[in-house]
Amino acid sequence: MDFQIVQAFFMLGFVAMGAGTVWFVLERNDLKPELRSVATYAAVITFVAAILYYVMKDVVQFPGGSITADDVEATAPLRYIDWLITTPLLLVEFVLIVALAGAVKKGLLTKIVIADIIMIVTGYLGEMGEPGSFSNVIFFVISSAAWIYIIFVILKINVSGAPDHVQSAVRIMRLFVIIGWAIYPIGTALQEFLELGGADIAVAASVAACIYVVADVVNKVGFGIIAVNAAKKSSVARQLEPTA
């Protein structure tokens, strides 16, 4: 199998995360001091991802190195290290925007971050096991249940009294968690089904890897853009407030 496409995808992930980091750092100065943490978290998330994608593109020997399916699958631990660091930070970023609406309740962040860590750890254990095994199914169910719990918690947050731009940002960020994060278990399940169906392991691993790269770029860079734009609009609104 020609792995040039999957190699290029890993390079694409690195470039996209690097560009996102630069953009978030530049946008930070346009925010009021008390809101700059939103851009800081967005930049840290993409910076961590950029570092790990830089390592992963070397693992798959971009550009044009001769690799096997094992090299593509060797990126899995690095992906999960990325997710273990960045997905809790994405939830912190979400809570920062919810805070603009004054809708943060005690224990909110703790609950969803713990659920997130369970989701990532059990997802890793499931992916590393034997395709189709009972333990894989159990870990997949636990990981999915933790994700559904996060969705349940964030859907209960009431931001109806917030400015329109904050309400819009929270709605879109919820969709990232519901739809954007759904891409990951779909990618994992697709790889399992392909392998159990007798497909070439190289094809199954490469398809899943490309899906993960697209999901990462959309969920990390896109999520950050929505959060930073909401903070920017809030900064402008605060500048327009009459002083006492």
Secondary structure, 3 states (H helix, E strand, C coil): CCCHHHHHHHHHHHHHHHHHHHHHHHHHCCCCHHHHHHHHHHHHHHHHHHHHHHHHHHHCCCCCCCCCHHHHHCCHHHHHHHHHHHHHHHHHHHHHHHHHCCCCCCCHHHHHHHHHHHHHHHHHHHHHCCCCCHHHHHHHHHHHHHHHHHHHHHHCCCCCCCCHHHHHHHHHHHHHHHHHCCHHHHHHHHHHHHHHCCCCHHHHHHHHHHHHHHHHHHHHHHHHHHHHHHHHHHHHHHHHCCCC
